[in-house]
Amino acid sequence: MSSRRSEALAVSLVSGINMAMARLVDIWDSIGIMEEQRVERMETVKKHIESLLNDMITEEAALKQRIGSNIGKFQEQLETLCQEMSLEPSKMEEGLTVLQKERNLRLQVEALLKEKGDRQKEARSLQQQDEELCVELCATPYYIPSGTLPSRLQLQELRQHIHTLTQEKNSRVKVFEGLREDIGRMMQEMGHEPETSLEKEAVCSDDDVFLLTHENIKALKLLLCQLEVKKKSLTSTRDELKGRAQSLWERLDVLQLEREGFLEGLMGPLSEDIALWQKEVDGLEVQQKARLGEVISKVRQELADYWDKCMFGPAQKETFNVHFCDESFTEGLLSIHEAELQRVKAWLEKSRPLLENVEKWEKNWALFQDFERKASDPNRFSNRGGALLKEAKDRVRVQKMLPKLEEELRSGVEEFEKIHGSPILVRGQKVMEYISSQWEEHRLQRGKEKNERMTKKGEVTQPFKTPSKRPHGSTSVGSTPNKMRKTPNQTTLRSTCPTPSGTPSAFISMSAKPPLSTNKAQKSRTLDTSHAPLHELNSEKKHLRIGSYSEFTSELSKKTNHDAVLNSTVKDIF
């Protein structure tokens, strides 16, 4: 379309020139200008037209040359910018005119120059932020070679580096503020004034004084640990003084009102509380010196209480008896008593778990013995209200608890001796020996009570014998009496006569006639003395030492010896 317009304009230009020349000829004709003059005038017109066209051609040629020069300059500038900005070289489209090439190159150069400026401006801002963060954190800045334009990738990495440093700064600030707060609070609790430069900087309110470096954070953590150790030491000192003062209060019978008045003034820091407790202890010790006899007596009473808590036996107390019975009250004697009291307290604290288990076992052991006594009481079946059911449940619970506690004590004693390298004694015996002795004592006591009951009741030790037929009127000593008809010539005498074994016999029927067979009676008396009750035969066996509830129950479950006589007339009462 454009080519057609240009061609039409060219045809119109030629036509216009022709029309102008024709009019000039008409004017020349009307004027009467001769041919020679016409030629001159036409040559003048030609020169004007040619000069104008040449000027235009020159200008357009210069324009073409300038455009070509711009293209070359833009191409060079574009290549330089692409190299500086780490970009791929730009490729020109094919089939473009000179003007289009010049325009495209110019636009690309302008865009790259703008991007270059933006990069430089952003790089300066980011580098400044990076340097500030690195100074605060003592970190290494992101490296960009000086005199070079950062690439897009470098700018992205720089932004990420700044983001990482910002997060690290926030994290360190949080840790730093927490450490400073803890240090300040701990110093305030202890009443400690900052002494070193680190302590002063730690509690300073100016955040810029302290750099957020790893070394400084470690130094603050170390300072906090040191303060914690110091606080722990001060707390231990205060607690020792407090315990000492409370012990002296009890010994000297200080009024409760005075104690409360002193405690009300203890709301300050640890250093002040320690000073007050120390002053109180010093004053109480002065009073104690004036009342040594009374104080030593109270210490002895306290020591005796702790001996009982530790379950000490006589042998364990014997080494201190010489001091315990000393009546010459001196400060040295008081110091010896206090040292022994501290030793016993330390032992109690060390062996408390085991002693508590022993105490628990003793409580269940007492319940077990109580149930054993109740089991032999015939009047227990006369109660009402479900007491027997409750007793049975409690008995089962105790029977399950005893072996469990004994096993726990066995493992606990082994672990204690392994850790401390010394045995633990209860009532002067090792724990398991103490438990075994209790079971043995219980077994002997049961046997003793059983013998006493049988002696009181006068049980007959004769074995059961099936009655045999005998003539009318005859009797047999030791046999079961049977129904018989009395005759006028017979009398029945109820008497208790000693048997050859020395125990009272059963009723003996005396008739007017002697027994038909004296051998049978003699044989019966012989059997009476040869067959003892079951518990007497079993008592002749080797006594087994019963050391625990499980051994006790397993002994009960054993079958009776085949040599023992099971006589239904002999009742083994427990």
C-alpha positions as a Python dict, from the first residue, in 0.01 Angstrom:
ca = {
    (1, 'M'): (0, 0, 0),
    (2, 'S'): (283, 238, 85),
    (3, 'S'): (466, 156, -241),
    (4, 'R'): (156, 244, -443),
    (5, 'R'): (125, 579, -268),
    (6, 'S'): (488, 659, -331),
    (7, 'E'): (453, 567, -698),
    (8, 'A'): (140, 782, -728),
    (9, 'L'): (327, 1068, -564),
    (10, 'A'): (615, 1020, -812),
    (11, 'V'): (376, 1021, -1111),
    (12, 'S'): (201, 1327, -967),
    (13, 'L'): (542, 1499, -927),
    (14, 'V'): (636, 1432, -1290),
    (15, 'S'): (292, 1543, -1404),
    (16, 'G'): (318, 1860, -1199),
    (17, 'I'): (658, 1939, -1350),
    (18, 'N'): (523, 1880, -1699),
    (19, 'M'): (219, 2102, -1632),
    (20, 'A'): (445, 2372, -1487),
    (21, 'M'): (674, 2361, -1790),
    (22, 'A'): (375, 2373, -2025),
    (23, 'R'): (244, 2681, -1849),
    (24, 'L'): (585, 2841, -1857),
    (25, 'V'): (596, 2778, -2231),
    (26, 'D'): (250, 2936, -2268),
    (27, 'I'): (362, 3237, -2071),
    (28, 'W'): (678, 3259, -2277),
    (29, 'D'): (473, 3236, -2595),
    (30, 'S'): (239, 3510, -2485),
    (31, 'I'): (529, 3728, -2394),
    (32, 'G'): (709, 3652, -2715),
    (33, 'I'): (1026, 3512, -2568),
    (34, 'M'): (1249, 3374, -2831),
    (35, 'E'): (1382, 3020, -2842),
    (36, 'E'): (1725, 3101, -2715),
    (37, 'Q'): (1585, 3279, -2416),
    (38, 'R'): (1347, 2989, -2356),
    (39, 'V'): (1640, 2748, -2350),
    (40, 'E'): (1820, 2963, -2101),
    (41, 'R'): (1515, 2988, -1883),
    (42, 'M'): (1453, 2611, -1904),
    (43, 'E'): (1813, 2547, -1811),
    (44, 'T'): (1766, 2774, -1511),
    (45, 'V'): (1453, 2581, -1410),
    (46, 'K'): (1641, 2258, -1458),
    (47, 'K'): (1926, 2379, -1244),
    (48, 'H'): (1686, 2482, -967),
    (49, 'I'): (1508, 2148, -978),
    (50, 'E'): (1831, 1950, -994),
    (51, 'S'): (1984, 2156, -712),
    (52, 'L'): (1680, 2100, -497),
    (53, 'L'): (1679, 1731, -570),
    (54, 'N'): (2053, 1705, -511),
    (55, 'D'): (2020, 1881, -178),
    (56, 'M'): (1745, 1647, -82),
    (57, 'I'): (1946, 1350, -198),
    (58, 'T'): (2245, 1472, 0),
    (59, 'E'): (2041, 1515, 311),
    (60, 'E'): (1879, 1176, 276),
    (61, 'A'): (2217, 1014, 210),
    (62, 'A'): (2352, 1182, 521),
    (63, 'L'): (2053, 1055, 707),
    (64, 'K'): (2119, 705, 580),
    (65, 'Q'): (2481, 730, 681),
    (66, 'R'): (2385, 861, 1025),
    (67, 'I'): (2138, 579, 1073),
    (68, 'G'): (2399, 326, 976),
    (69, 'S'): (2645, 484, 1217),
    (70, 'N'): (2383, 471, 1494),
    (71, 'I'): (2323, 105, 1422),
    (72, 'G'): (2688, 28, 1461),
    (73, 'K'): (2716, 237, 1777),
    (74, 'F'): (2406, 81, 1929),
    (75, 'Q'): (2532, -266, 1848),
    (76, 'E'): (2862, -198, 2017),
    (77, 'Q'): (2689, -44, 2319),
    (78, 'L'): (2446, -333, 2334),
    (79, 'E'): (2726, -587, 2332),
    (80, 'T'): (2910, -400, 2606),
    (81, 'L'): (2600, -379, 2823),
    (82, 'C'): (2524, -746, 2776),
    (83, 'Q'): (2879, -828, 2879),
    (84, 'E'): (2871, -598, 3182),
    (85, 'M'): (2529, -721, 3293),
    (86, 'S'): (2610, -1087, 3231),
    (87, 'L'): (2339, -1122, 2967),
    (88, 'E'): (2326, -1327, 2652),
    (89, 'P'): (2406, -1131, 2332),
    (90, 'S'): (2096, -996, 2160),
    (91, 'K'): (2005, -1136, 1818),
    (92, 'M'): (1852, -909, 1551),
    (93, 'E'): (1554, -1028, 1354),
    (94, 'E'): (1603, -1084, 983),
    (95, 'G'): (1427, -880, 712),
    (96, 'L'): (1425, -552, 902),
    (97, 'T'): (1494, -218, 741),
    (98, 'V'): (1768, 14, 850),
    (99, 'L'): (1529, 234, 1041),
    (100, 'Q'): (1372, -66, 1217),
    (101, 'K'): (1715, -200, 1312),
    (102, 'E'): (1818, 138, 1443),
    (103, 'R'): (1498, 177, 1640),
    (104, 'N'): (1513, -176, 1792),
    (105, 'L'): (1876, -137, 1888),
    (106, 'R'): (1809, 202, 2041),
    (107, 'L'): (1519, 70, 2250),
    (108, 'Q'): (1723, -228, 2372),
    (109, 'V'): (2012, -5, 2470),
    (110, 'E'): (1781, 230, 2656),
    (111, 'A'): (1619, -63, 2845),
    (112, 'L'): (1957, -209, 2942),
    (113, 'L'): (2085, 130, 3053),
    (114, 'K'): (1778, 171, 3276),
    (115, 'E'): (1822, -181, 3416),
    (116, 'K'): (2190, -108, 3476),
    (117, 'G'): (2106, 199, 3674),
    (118, 'D'): (1845, 16, 3877),
    (119, 'R'): (2092, -263, 3949),
    (120, 'Q'): (2358, -22, 4062),
    (121, 'K'): (2115, 159, 4288),
    (122, 'E'): (1976, -165, 4438),
    (123, 'A'): (2324, -312, 4477),
    (124, 'R'): (2441, -6, 4673),
    (125, 'S'): (2138, -32, 4904),
    (126, 'L'): (2172, -407, 4954),
    (127, 'Q'): (2545, -389, 5015),
    (128, 'Q'): (2493, -123, 5276),
    (129, 'Q'): (2236, -342, 5458),
    (130, 'D'): (2465, -643, 5427),
    (131, 'E'): (2759, -454, 5574),
    (132, 'E'): (2555, -332, 5872),
    (133, 'L'): (2428, -681, 5948),
    (134, 'C'): (2771, -832, 5910),
    (135, 'V'): (2918, -575, 6149),
    (136, 'E'): (2652, -655, 6411),
    (137, 'L'): (2687, -1031, 6368),
    (138, 'C'): (3059, -1035, 6290),
    (139, 'A'): (2981, -1221, 5970),
    (140, 'T'): (3146, -1215, 5626),
    (141, 'P'): (2974, -984, 5374),
    (142, 'Y'): (2855, -1116, 5042),
    (143, 'Y'): (3139, -1070, 4794),
    (144, 'I'): (3084, -871, 4475),
    (145, 'P'): (3400, -766, 4288),
    (146, 'S'): (3453, -393, 4306),
    (147, 'G'): (3403, -200, 3983),
    (148, 'T'): (3169, -461, 3839),
    (149, 'L'): (2800, -454, 3789),
    (150, 'P'): (2627, -734, 3988),
    (151, 'S'): (2435, -980, 3778),
    (152, 'R'): (2076, -1070, 3834),
    (153, 'L'): (2187, -1393, 4004),
    (154, 'Q'): (2427, -1206, 4230),
    (155, 'L'): (2156, -963, 4331),
    (156, 'Q'): (1924, -1252, 4411),
    (157, 'E'): (2194, -1422, 4620),
    (158, 'L'): (2266, -1093, 4795),
    (159, 'R'): (1897, -1055, 4883),
    (160, 'Q'): (1893, -1412, 5019),
    (161, 'H'): (2210, -1344, 5215),
    (162, 'I'): (2054, -1037, 5374),
    (163, 'H'): (1736, -1232, 5452),
    (164, 'T'): (1939, -1507, 5623),
    (165, 'L'): (2138, -1253, 5824),
    (166, 'T'): (1818, -1077, 5927),
    (167, 'Q'): (1670, -1403, 6057),
    (168, 'E'): (1995, -1484, 6237),
    (169, 'K'): (1994, -1137, 6392),
    (170, 'N'): (1637, -1176, 6513),
    (171, 'S'): (1721, -1516, 6661),
    (172, 'R'): (2030, -1384, 6835),
    (173, 'V'): (1844, -1080, 6961),
    (174, 'K'): (1583, -1309, 7113),
    (175, 'V'): (1851, -1526, 7278),
    (176, 'F'): (2045, -1219, 7383),
    (177, 'E'): (1746, -1051, 7541),
    (178, 'G'): (1650, -1374, 7720),
    (179, 'L'): (2002, -1414, 7858),
    (180, 'R'): (2021, -1052, 7969),
    (181, 'E'): (1683, -1082, 8136),
    (182, 'D'): (1784, -1401, 8317),
    (183, 'I'): (2118, -1254, 8423),
    (184, 'G'): (1956, -936, 8550),
    (185, 'R'): (1689, -1127, 8741),
    (186, 'M'): (1944, -1363, 8892),
    (187, 'M'): (2168, -1078, 9001),
    (188, 'Q'): (1869, -911, 9158),
    (189, 'E'): (1767, -1229, 9339),
    (190, 'M'): (2118, -1275, 9475),
    (191, 'G'): (2176, -907, 9547),
    (192, 'H'): (2486, -920, 9326),
    (193, 'E'): (2631, -599, 9185),
    (194, 'P'): (2799, -614, 8838),
    (195, 'E'): (3176, -626, 8875),
    (196, 'T'): (3336, -725, 8544),
    (197, 'S'): (3294, -541, 8213),
    (198, 'L'): (3095, -836, 8078),
    (199, 'E'): (2849, -820, 8368),
    (200, 'K'): (2810, -445, 8324),
    (201, 'E'): (2750, -478, 7950),
    (202, 'A'): (2506, -764, 8011),
    (203, 'V'): (2277, -552, 8227),
    (204, 'C'): (2327, -229, 8028),
    (205, 'S'): (2007, -94, 7873),
    (206, 'D'): (2183, 15, 7551),
    (207, 'D'): (2152, -261, 7293),
    (208, 'D'): (2426, -121, 7069),
    (209, 'V'): (2690, -173, 7337),
    (210, 'F'): (2685, -549, 7296),
    (211, 'L'): (2758, -708, 6958),
    (212, 'L'): (2547, -1009, 6869),
    (213, 'T'): (2837, -1244, 6801),
    (214, 'H'): (2856, -1614, 6880),
    (215, 'E'): (3142, -1545, 7117),
    (216, 'N'): (2942, -1287, 7309),
    (217, 'I'): (2642, -1517, 7326),
    (218, 'K'): (2866, -1796, 7458),
    (219, 'A'): (3015, -1553, 7710),
    (220, 'L'): (2667, -1459, 7832),
    (221, 'K'): (2568, -1825, 7863),
    (222, 'L'): (2885, -1894, 8060),
    (223, 'L'): (2813, -1595, 8284),
    (224, 'L'): (2459, -1721, 8341),
    (225, 'C'): (2592, -2067, 8434),
    (226, 'Q'): (2837, -1909, 8678),
    (227, 'L'): (2561, -1705, 8834),
    (228, 'E'): (2342, -2016, 8862),
    (229, 'V'): (2624, -2199, 9040),
    (230, 'K'): (2673, -1904, 9271),
    (231, 'K'): (2300, -1883, 9336),
    (232, 'K'): (2289, -2254, 9410),
    (233, 'S'): (2577, -2214, 9652),
    (234, 'L'): (2409, -1917, 9821),
    (235, 'T'): (2079, -2107, 9838),
    (236, 'S'): (2257, -2404, 9995),
    (237, 'T'): (2426, -2175, 10247),
    (238, 'R'): (2095, -2009, 10329),
    (239, 'D'): (1921, -2346, 10367),
    (240, 'E'): (2198, -2472, 10595),
    (241, 'L'): (2173, -2161, 10810),
    (242, 'K'): (1794, -2189, 10805),
    (243, 'G'): (1805, -2554, 10912),
    (244, 'R'): (2060, -2470, 11181),
    (245, 'A'): (1845, -2184, 11309),
    (246, 'Q'): (1528, -2394, 11310),
    (247, 'S'): (1709, -2670, 11498),
    (248, 'L'): (1831, -2418, 11753),
    (249, 'W'): (1481, -2273, 11780),
    (250, 'E'): (1349, -2616, 11871),
    (251, 'R'): (1628, -2683, 12118),
    (252, 'L'): (1600, -2345, 12286),
    (253, 'D'): (1215, -2338, 12277),
    (254, 'V'): (1202, -2005, 12097),
    (255, 'L'): (848, -1865, 12090),
    (256, 'Q'): (652, -1901, 11768),
    (257, 'L'): (580, -1529, 11766),
    (258, 'E'): (951, -1448, 11761),
    (259, 'R'): (1009, -1694, 11478),
    (260, 'E'): (732, -1545, 11265),
    (261, 'G'): (860, -1195, 11331),
    (262, 'F'): (1203, -1293, 11207),
    (263, 'L'): (1065, -1471, 10898),
    (264, 'E'): (866, -1163, 10795),
    (265, 'G'): (1189, -972, 10740),
    (266, 'L'): (1329, -1224, 10490),
    (267, 'M'): (1183, -1086, 10166),
    (268, 'G'): (1509, -943, 10034),
    (269, 'P'): (1775, -1094, 9803),
    (270, 'L'): (1975, -1401, 9896),
    (271, 'S'): (2280, -1213, 10022),
    (272, 'E'): (2068, -1013, 10267),
    (273, 'D'): (1876, -1322, 10379),
    (274, 'I'): (2204, -1506, 10442),
    (275, 'A'): (2331, -1217, 10650),
    (276, 'L'): (2011, -1217, 10857),
    (277, 'W'): (2015, -1595, 10904),
    (278, 'Q'): (2382, -1584, 11002),
    (279, 'K'): (2311, -1314, 11258),
    (280, 'E'): (2022, -1518, 11397),
    (281, 'V'): (2233, -1835, 11417),
    (282, 'D'): (2515, -1650, 11593),
    (283, 'G'): (2272, -1517, 11851),
    (284, 'L'): (2115, -1858, 11906),
    (285, 'E'): (2452, -2026, 11945),
    (286, 'V'): (2539, -1778, 12218),
    (287, 'Q'): (2219, -1880, 12399),
    (288, 'Q'): (2301, -2244, 12337),
    (289, 'K'): (2637, -2215, 12510),
    (290, 'A'): (2461, -2088, 12818),
    (291, 'R'): (2223, -2389, 12818),
    (292, 'L'): (2451, -2674, 12710),
    (293, 'G'): (2298, -2941, 12934),
    (294, 'E'): (1945, -2879, 12817),
    (295, 'V'): (2053, -2853, 12451),
    (296, 'I'): (2258, -3174, 12459),
    (297, 'S'): (1963, -3358, 12614),
    (298, 'K'): (1739, -3243, 12331),
    (299, 'V'): (2001, -3339, 12072),
    (300, 'R'): (2016, -3685, 12229),
    (301, 'Q'): (1640, -3715, 12210),
    (302, 'E'): (1648, -3608, 11845),
    (303, 'L'): (1932, -3852, 11779),
    (304, 'A'): (1734, -4135, 11939),
    (305, 'D'): (1437, -4049, 11716),
    (306, 'Y'): (1656, -4066, 11405),
    (307, 'W'): (1806, -4395, 11522),
    (308, 'D'): (1453, -4533, 11533),
    (309, 'K'): (1378, -4391, 11188),
    (310, 'C'): (1693, -4556, 11053),
    (311, 'M'): (1600, -4884, 11231),
    (312, 'F'): (1941, -4907, 11398),
    (313, 'G'): (2019, -5208, 11613),
    (314, 'P'): (2199, -5204, 11950),
    (315, 'A'): (2535, -5277, 11787),
    (316, 'Q'): (2502, -4972, 11562),
    (317, 'K'): (2429, -4748, 11861),
    (318, 'E'): (2691, -4900, 12086),
    (319, 'T'): (2984, -4711, 11934),
    (320, 'F'): (2825, -4381, 12037),
    (321, 'N'): (2712, -4491, 12383),
    (322, 'V'): (3024, -4353, 12549),
    (323, 'H'): (2929, -4004, 12429),
    (324, 'F'): (2556, -4057, 12472),
    (325, 'C'): (2601, -4135, 12842),
    (326, 'D'): (2863, -3867, 12907),
    (327, 'E'): (2733, -3622, 13168),
    (328, 'S'): (3013, -3364, 13137),
    (329, 'F'): (2837, -3116, 12911),
    (330, 'T'): (3085, -2924, 12700),
    (331, 'E'): (3088, -2759, 12360),
    (332, 'G'): (3304, -3043, 12231),
    (333, 'L'): (3046, -3298, 12345),
    (334, 'L'): (2775, -3096, 12174),
    (335, 'S'): (2980, -3089, 11851),
    (336, 'I'): (3022, -3468, 11867),
    (337, 'H'): (2648, -3513, 11910),
    (338, 'E'): (2569, -3276, 11624),
    (339, 'A'): (2818, -3453, 11395),
    (340, 'E'): (2658, -3789, 11478),
    (341, 'L'): (2314, -3640, 11417),
    (342, 'Q'): (2421, -3511, 11076),
    (343, 'R'): (2572, -3850, 10991),
    (344, 'V'): (2251, -4030, 11084),
    (345, 'K'): (2043, -3778, 10888),
    (346, 'A'): (2263, -3829, 10583),
    (347, 'W'): (2228, -4208, 10619),
    (348, 'L'): (1851, -4175, 10649),
    (349, 'E'): (1836, -3964, 10335),
    (350, 'K'): (2054, -4211, 10147),
    (351, 'S'): (1862, -4522, 10253),
    (352, 'R'): (1514, -4369, 10276),
    (353, 'P'): (1358, -4565, 9984),
    (354, 'L'): (1471, -4900, 10126),
    (355, 'L'): (1368, -4812, 10480),
    (356, 'E'): (1025, -4706, 10356),
    (357, 'N'): (986, -5043, 10185),
    (358, 'V'): (1095, -5220, 10504),
    (359, 'E'): (840, -5020, 10701),
    (360, 'K'): (573, -5111, 10448),
    (361, 'W'): (671, -5477, 10478),
    (362, 'E'): (649, -5458, 10859),
    (363, 'K'): (298, -5313, 10840),
    (364, 'N'): (184, -5592, 10609),
    (365, 'W'): (369, -5843, 10826),
    (366, 'A'): (178, -5722, 11132),
    (367, 'L'): (-150, -5756, 10938),
    (368, 'F'): (-50, -6106, 10830),
    (369, 'Q'): (20, -6211, 11191),
    (370, 'D'): (-305, -6054, 11303),
    (371, 'F'): (-495, -6254, 11041),
    (372, 'E'): (-315, -6568, 11159),
    (373, 'R'): (-431, -6505, 11517),
    (374, 'K'): (-786, -6435, 11404),
    (375, 'A'): (-789, -6758, 11201),
    (376, 'S'): (-741, -6961, 11522),
    (377, 'D'): (-1016, -6776, 11709),
    (378, 'P'): (-1339, -6981, 11703),
    (379, 'N'): (-1548, -6678, 11799),
    (380, 'R'): (-1476, -6502, 11472),
    (381, 'F'): (-1761, -6691, 11300),
    (382, 'S'): (-2016, -6531, 11531),
    (383, 'N'): (-1982, -6181, 11385),
    (384, 'R'): (-2226, -6030, 11139),
    (385, 'G'): (-2227, -5753, 10884),
    (386, 'G'): (-1980, -5893, 10626),
    (387, 'A'): (-1673, -5865, 10851),
    (388, 'L'): (-1555, -6214, 10754),
    (389, 'L'): (-1576, -6130, 10385),
    (390, 'K'): (-1378, -5811, 10434),
    (391, 'E'): (-1123, -5999, 10645),
    (392, 'A'): (-1084, -6261, 10370),
    (393, 'K'): (-1024, -5993, 10106),
    (394, 'D'): (-770, -5813, 10323),
    (395, 'R'): (-597, -6143, 10398),
    (396, 'V'): (-563, -6223, 10027),
    (397, 'R'): (-432, -5873, 9960),
    (398, 'V'): (-168, -5905, 10232),
    (399, 'Q'): (-68, -6252, 10113),
    (400, 'K'): (-8, -6111, 9764),
    (401, 'M'): (170, -5803, 9893),
    (402, 'L'): (427, -5975, 10115),
    (403, 'P'): (617, -6171, 9842),
    (404, 'K'): (607, -5869, 9615),
    (405, 'L'): (759, -5644, 9882),
    (406, 'E'): (1022, -5906, 9968),
    (407, 'E'): (1128, -5929, 9604),
    (408, 'E'): (1148, -5551, 9577),
    (409, 'L'): (1358, -5539, 9893),
    (410, 'R'): (1592, -5809, 9763),
    (411, 'S'): (1659, -5623, 9438),
    (412, 'G'): (1675, -5288, 9618),
    (413, 'V'): (1932, -5417, 9869),
    (414, 'E'): (2150, -5558, 9589),
    (415, 'E'): (2141, -5229, 9402),
    (416, 'F'): (2211, -5029, 9721),
    (417, 'E'): (2510, -5242, 9814),
    (418, 'K'): (2639, -5224, 9459),
    (419, 'I'): (2619, -4844, 9451),
    (420, 'H'): (2738, -4763, 9804),
    (421, 'G'): (2961, -5062, 9865),
    (422, 'S'): (2824, -5118, 10216),
    (423, 'P'): (2538, -5332, 10352),
    (424, 'I'): (2221, -5183, 10496),
    (425, 'L'): (2115, -5316, 10835),
    (426, 'V'): (1771, -5327, 10993),
    (427, 'R'): (1754, -5380, 11370),
    (428, 'G'): (2118, -5486, 11351),
    (429, 'Q'): (2062, -5747, 11076),
    (430, 'K'): (2082, -5750, 10701),
    (431, 'V'): (1744, -5687, 10546),
    (432, 'M'): (1682, -6034, 10406),
    (433, 'E'): (1822, -6197, 10721),
    (434, 'Y'): (1587, -5980, 10926),
    (435, 'I'): (1289, -6094, 10716),
    (436, 'S'): (1399, -6458, 10743),
    (437, 'S'): (1432, -6429, 11121),
    (438, 'Q'): (1079, -6289, 11142),
    (439, 'W'): (943, -6585, 10947),
    (440, 'E'): (1140, -6829, 11162),
    (441, 'E'): (1018, -6665, 11480),
    (442, 'H'): (664, -6680, 11347),
    (443, 'R'): (700, -7051, 11274),
    (444, 'L'): (836, -7126, 11621),
    (445, 'Q'): (563, -6918, 11784),
    (446, 'R'): (296, -7110, 11591),
    (447, 'G'): (444, -7438, 11705),
    (448, 'K'): (459, -7317, 12065),
    (449, 'E'): (99, -7196, 12063),
    (450, 'K'): (-11, -7521, 11906),
    (451, 'N'): (157, -7728, 12179),
    (452, 'E'): (7, -7509, 12450),
    (453, 'R'): (-343, -7549, 12308),
    (454, 'M'): (-308, -7925, 12290),
    (455, 'T'): (-174, -7941, 12646),
    (456, 'K'): (-464, -7733, 12778),
    (457, 'K'): (-729, -7935, 12599),
    (458, 'G'): (-571, -8268, 12699),
    (459, 'E'): (-617, -8426, 12364),
    (460, 'V'): (-598, -8808, 12352),
    (461, 'T'): (-314, -8937, 12144),
    (462, 'Q'): (-469, -9283, 12094),
    (463, 'P'): (-534, -9386, 11733),
    (464, 'F'): (-882, -9467, 11615),
    (465, 'K'): (-973, -9835, 11640),
    (466, 'T'): (-1277, -9996, 11491),
    (467, 'P'): (-1478, -10168, 11768),
    (468, 'S'): (-1479, -10548, 11749),
    (469, 'K'): (-1734, -10793, 11879),
    (470, 'R'): (-1682, -10904, 12233),
    (471, 'P'): (-1875, -11104, 12487),
    (472, 'H'): (-2150, -10941, 12680),
    (473, 'G'): (-2015, -10741, 12973),
    (474, 'S'): (-1648, -10731, 12873),
    (475, 'T'): (-1455, -10399, 12843),
    (476, 'S'): (-1137, -10285, 12672),
    (477, 'V'): (-937, -9992, 12787),
    (478, 'G'): (-895, -9733, 12514),
    (479, 'S'): (-1163, -9880, 12287),
    (480, 'T'): (-1470, -9693, 12177),
    (481, 'P'): (-1754, -9772, 12417),
    (482, 'N'): (-2058, -9934, 12264),
    (483, 'K'): (-2410, -9976, 12379),
    (484, 'M'): (-2457, -10263, 12622),
    (485, 'R'): (-2732, -10371, 12849),
    (486, 'K'): (-2670, -10332, 13217),
    (487, 'T'): (-2743, -10623, 13449),
    (488, 'P'): (-2812, -10605, 13817),
    (489, 'N'): (-2472, -10759, 13885),
    (490, 'Q'): (-2287, -10493, 13683),
    (491, 'T'): (-2188, -10143, 13788),
    (492, 'T'): (-2046, -9869, 13571),
    (493, 'L'): (-1778, -9648, 13718),
    (494, 'R'): (-1676, -9324, 13547),
    (495, 'S'): (-1320, -9246, 13635),
    (496, 'T'): (-1015, -9095, 13482),
    (497, 'C'): (-710, -9311, 13513),
    (498, 'P'): (-359, -9251, 13395),
    (499, 'T'): (-251, -9454, 13096),
    (500, 'P'): (95, -9599, 13051),
    (501, 'S'): (179, -9298, 12832),
    (502, 'G'): (112, -9066, 13125),
    (503, 'T'): (-187, -8885, 12972),
    (504, 'P'): (-542, -8905, 13095),
    (505, 'S'): (-737, -9180, 12925),
    (506, 'A'): (-1096, -9185, 12813),
    (507, 'F'): (-1383, -9321, 13019),
    (508, 'I'): (-1315, -9677, 13143),
    (509, 'S'): (-1607, -9908, 13216),
    (510, 'M'): (-1545, -10128, 13517),
    (511, 'S'): (-1767, -10441, 13538),
    (512, 'A'): (-1796, -10699, 13808),
    (513, 'K'): (-1634, -10950, 13579),
    (514, 'P'): (-1277, -10912, 13448),
    (515, 'P'): (-1222, -10861, 13072),
    (516, 'L'): (-1229, -11174, 12860),
    (517, 'S'): (-891, -11090, 12705),
    (518, 'T'): (-622, -10893, 12885),
    (519, 'N'): (-384, -10929, 12585),
    (520, 'K'): (-617, -10724, 12370),
    (521, 'A'): (-625, -10446, 12628),
    (522, 'Q'): (-246, -10455, 12664),
    (523, 'K'): (-211, -10433, 12287),
    (524, 'S'): (-446, -10136, 12280),
    (525, 'R'): (-236, -9954, 12543),
    (526, 'T'): (77, -10028, 12342),
    (527, 'L'): (-78, -9873, 12032),
    (528, 'D'): (-182, -9567, 12233),
    (529, 'T'): (181, -9489, 12320),
    (530, 'S'): (331, -9576, 11982),
    (531, 'H'): (107, -9360, 11763),
    (532, 'A'): (164, -8993, 11846),
    (533, 'P'): (-42, -8713, 11685),
    (534, 'L'): (56, -8582, 11345),
    (535, 'H'): (207, -8255, 11470),
    (536, 'E'): (434, -8441, 11719),
    (537, 'L'): (571, -8670, 11448),
    (538, 'N'): (630, -8383, 11211),
    (539, 'S'): (808, -8187, 11485),
    (540, 'E'): (1072, -8461, 11502),
    (541, 'K'): (1172, -8393, 11142),
    (542, 'K'): (1452, -8164, 11048),
    (543, 'H'): (1343, -7802, 11104),
    (544, 'L'): (1350, -7607, 10780),
    (545, 'R'): (1440, -7240, 10800),
    (546, 'I'): (1158, -7036, 10646),
    (547, 'G'): (1287, -6706, 10517),
    (548, 'S'): (999, -6558, 10316),
    (549, 'Y'): (628, -6578, 10256),
    (550, 'S'): (675, -6782, 9939),
    (551, 'E'): (883, -7040, 10129),
    (552, 'F'): (621, -7044, 10403),
    (553, 'T'): (336, -7115, 10159),
    (554, 'S'): (541, -7370, 9967),
    (555, 'E'): (615, -7553, 10296),
    (556, 'L'): (242, -7565, 10372),
    (557, 'S'): (171, -7713, 10028),
    (558, 'K'): (409, -8007, 10074),
    (559, 'K'): (249, -8347, 10124),
    (560, 'T'): (251, -8503, 10465),
    (561, 'N'): (526, -8760, 10534),
    (562, 'H'): (407, -9115, 10468),
    (563, 'D'): (525, -9221, 10816),
    (564, 'A'): (277, -8986, 10985),
    (565, 'V'): (-51, -9132, 11103),
    (566, 'L'): (-365, -8959, 10981),
    (567, 'N'): (-608, -9013, 11263),
    (568, 'S'): (-952, -8862, 11238),
    (569, 'T'): (-975, -8852, 11616),
    (570, 'V'): (-672, -8626, 11641),
    (571, 'K'): (-750, -8270, 11533),
    (572, 'D'): (-463, -8039, 11450),
    (573, 'I'): (-591, -7701, 11557),
    (574, 'F'): (-427, -7380, 11441),
}
